[in-house]
């Protein structure tokens, strides 16, 4: 393999190449998002926020790169688009633009400048985004409905709880929440299987058009939509849909869900 930044990092810290590549990509995405969403203090994301989120080594060398960048590149608005279009097509970059749709930008005016590098065909792109927005809203509405059904089902389940006789928890959903928010028990895999099975049952009963709309929100759906130039008929994968609802809706809800019972259990667990 040709020596690259990614391969050298992988060698230096003893991780496999694909893992390091994924971590670098996710760090770049979150760095971009945190900078655009930062609202606190004087709005100085680098000095007020970033410096305490990464190790000093990372912060030092990142600032060194920015100093070099400022010296080497006479950067102007629109230069990012020039690089993107020279090094790929609209289809290559559009999936990453879509990742920004739900970002809560601190400065609404920034959308027209550095937040979204402009791709070719602006008017067509806006029409494309409008269509995607409609499909996404329909998909999310059905995902929320399925998630709600699954959560209500587990809130009604009180038999077979594993948290002990003296637990303040009231139902299986409470147990799922404390395991997502705290430490997983030996029964967590069983709960995951139960949740997935419940989601799968609901997915099987959806209309094919709705399944397709939800599938287009998954990673594989993105890859098909922007990677298959022929746009031949896609094979909608129910497993992808189940995973999407499982992670993005049910587990996400469990991570944020709270009540006095959950709070009491977690306080006792961490004492």
C-alpha positions in Angstrom: 0.0 0.0 0.0 1.3 3.5 -0.9 2.2 5.5 2.2 -0.6 8.0 2.9 -1.6 10.1 6.0 -4.2 7.4 6.8 -1.9 4.5 6.4 0.8 6.2 8.4 -1.6 6.9 11.3 -2.8 3.3 11.2 0.8 2.1 11.4 1.8 4.5 14.2 -1.1 3.7 16.5 -1.6 0.1 15.6 -5.2 0.2 14.1 -6.4 -1.2 10.8 -6.5 1.2 7.8 -10.3 1.1 7.4 -10.9 2.0 11.0 -8.6 5.0 10.9 -10.0 6.1 7.6 -13.5 6.1 9.1 -12.4 8.0 12.2 -10.7 10.7 10.2 -13.8 11.1 8.0 -16.1 11.3 11.1 -13.8 13.8 12.9 -13.7 16.1 9.8 -17.5 16.0 9.7 -18.0 16.8 13.4 -15.3 19.5 13.2 -17.3 21.1 10.4 -20.6 20.8 12.3 -19.3 22.0 15.7 -17.8 25.1 14.1 -21.0 26.0 12.3 -23.3 25.3 15.2 -21.2 27.0 17.9 -23.1 29.8 19.7 -21.5 30.2 23.1 -19.3 33.0 24.4 -17.9 35.3 21.7 -18.5 32.8 19.0 -14.8 31.8 18.9 -15.1 28.1 18.3 -11.4 27.4 18.1 -10.4 29.3 21.2 -13.4 28.7 23.4 -14.4 25.2 22.5 -12.1 23.2 20.2 -9.0 23.5 22.3 -10.6 21.6 25.2 -12.2 18.9 23.1 -9.0 17.5 21.5 -5.6 16.7 22.9 -3.0 19.4 23.0 -1.0 17.6 20.4 -4.0 17.7 18.0 -4.8 21.3 18.7 -1.2 22.4 18.3 -0.7 20.8 14.9 -4.1 21.8 13.7 -3.4 25.4 14.4 0.0 24.9 12.7 -1.8 23.6 9.6 -4.2 26.6 9.6 -1.3 29.0 9.8 0.3 27.2 6.8 -3.0 27.2 5.0 -3.4 31.0 5.5 0.1 31.6 4.2 0.0 29.2 1.3 -3.5 29.7 -0.1 -5.1 32.9 -1.1 -8.5 31.4 -0.3 -11.7 33.1 -1.4 -15.4 32.2 -1.3 -16.1 29.7 -3.9 -12.7 28.1 -4.0 -14.0 25.0 -2.2 -16.4 24.4 -5.0 -13.6 24.7 -7.6 -11.7 22.0 -5.9 -14.7 19.7 -5.4 -15.7 20.0 -9.1 -12.2 19.4 -10.3 -11.8 16.3 -8.1 -15.2 14.7 -8.5 -18.8 15.1 -9.8 -22.0 16.4 -8.2 -22.9 12.8 -7.4 -19.6 12.3 -5.5 -20.2 15.2 -3.1 -24.0 15.4 -2.8 -24.2 12.7 -0.1 -22.0 14.8 2.2 -24.0 18.0 1.5 -27.1 16.1 2.5 -25.5 15.2 5.9 -25.8 18.9 6.7 -29.5 19.2 6.3 -30.3 18.9 10.0 -27.5 21.0 11.3 -28.5 23.9 13.5 -26.3 26.7 12.1 -25.5 29.5 14.6 -25.5 32.0 11.7 -28.3 31.5 9.2 -26.5 33.7 6.7 -23.6 31.3 6.6 -25.6 28.9 4.5 -25.0 31.0 1.5 -21.2 31.1 1.9 -18.8 28.6 3.5 -21.3 26.1 5.0 -22.3 24.4 1.8 -19.7 24.6 -1.0 -21.7 25.2 -4.2 -22.0 22.4 -6.7 -22.8 22.7 -10.4 -26.3 23.3 -11.5 -27.7 25.3 -8.6 -31.3 25.6 -9.8 -31.5 21.9 -10.5 -29.8 21.1 -7.2 -32.4 23.1 -5.4 -35.2 21.2 -7.1 -33.4 18.0 -6.3 -33.1 19.0 -2.6 -36.8 19.9 -2.4 -37.7 16.5 -3.7 -35.4 14.8 -1.3 -36.8 16.9 1.6 -40.3 15.6 0.8 -39.1 12.0 0.6 -37.2 12.4 3.9 -40.2 13.9 5.7 -42.4 11.0 4.6 -39.7 8.5 5.6 -39.1 10.1 9.0 -42.8 10.3 9.8 -43.2 6.5 9.3 -39.9 5.8 11.2 -41.3 7.9 14.2 -44.6 6.0 14.1 -42.8 2.6 14.1 -40.5 3.7 16.9 -43.4 4.9 18.9 -45.2 1.6 18.5 -42.1 -0.3 19.6 -41.5 1.9 22.6 -45.2 1.6 23.7 -45.0 -2.2 23.3 -41.9 -2.4 25.7 -43.4 0.0 28.1 -46.3 -2.4 28.6 -44.0 -5.4 29.1 -43.4 -6.0 32.9 -42.8 -9.7 32.9 -39.3 -11.0 32.6 -37.5 -8.0 33.9 -33.9 -8.6 34.8 -33.0 -5.6 37.0 -33.8 -7.3 40.3 -36.7 -7.4 42.8 -35.7 -4.1 44.5 -35.5 -2.2 41.2 -37.3 1.1 40.9 -37.7 0.3 37.2 -41.3 -0.4 36.1 -41.0 -2.1 32.7 -38.7 -3.5 30.0 -38.4 -0.1 28.3 -37.1 1.4 31.5 -34.5 -1.4 31.6 -33.5 -0.7 27.9 -33.1 3.0 28.7 -30.8 2.5 31.7 -28.6 0.0 29.7 -28.3 2.5 26.8 -27.5 5.3 29.2 -25.4 3.3 31.6 -23.7 0.0 31.5 -25.0 -2.8 29.3 -26.0 -6.0 31.1 -25.5 -9.6 29.9 -29.1 -9.4 28.7 -28.6 -6.5 26.4 -28.2 -8.6 23.3 -31.5 -10.2 24.1 -33.2 -6.8 24.3 -31.6 -5.8 21.1 -33.0 -8.9 19.4 -36.4 -8.2 20.8 -36.4 -4.6 19.6 -35.1 -5.5 16.1 -37.8 -8.3 15.8 -40.5 -5.8 16.7 -39.2 -3.2 14.2 -38.9 -5.9 11.5 -42.6 -6.9 12.0 -43.7 -3.3 11.4 -41.4 -2.8 8.4 -42.8 -5.9 6.7 -46.3 -4.4 6.8 -45.2 -1.1 5.1 -46.1 -0.3 1.5 -43.2 -0.8 -0.9 -43.1 2.9 -1.7 -42.7 3.8 2.0 -40.0 1.1 2.4 -38.2 2.7 -0.6 -38.4 6.2 0.9 -37.0 5.0 4.2 -34.3 2.9 2.5 -33.1 6.0 0.7 -32.2 7.6 4.1 -29.8 4.7 4.9 -26.1 4.6 3.9 -26.7 2.0 1.2 -29.6 4.0 -0.1 -27.4 7.1 -0.3 -24.8 5.0 -2.2 -27.3 3.7 -4.7 -28.9 7.1 -5.3 -25.6 9.0 -5.8 -23.4 6.2 -7.0 -25.6 4.4 -9.6 -25.6 6.7 -12.6 -28.1 4.5 -14.5 -30.5 4.7 -11.5 -31.8 1.2 -12.3 -34.5 -0.1 -9.9 -33.0 -0.4 -6.4 -33.3 -3.5 -4.3 -34.9 -2.3 -1.1 -33.3 -4.0 1.9 -35.6 -4.5 4.9 -32.6 -5.2 7.1 -31.1 -1.8 6.3 -34.4 -0.2 7.1 -34.6 -2.1 10.4 -31.1 -1.0 11.3 -31.9 2.6 10.5 -35.0 2.7 12.7 -33.2 0.7 15.5 -30.2 3.1 15.7 -31.6 6.5 14.6 -35.0 6.3 16.3 -35.4 3.7 19.0 -31.9 3.6 20.6 -31.6 7.4 20.1 -34.9 7.8 22.0 -33.6 5.4 24.7 -30.5 7.4 25.1 -32.5 10.6 25.8 -35.5 9.1 27.7 -35.7 9.8 31.4 -38.1 9.6 34.3 -37.7 9.5 38.1 -37.3 5.7 38.0 -34.5 5.8 35.5 -32.8 8.6 37.3 -33.0 6.8 40.6 -31.6 3.6 39.1 -28.7 5.3 37.4 -27.8 7.2 40.6 -27.7 4.0 42.5 -25.7 2.2 39.8 -23.0 4.9 39.8 -22.7 5.4 43.5 
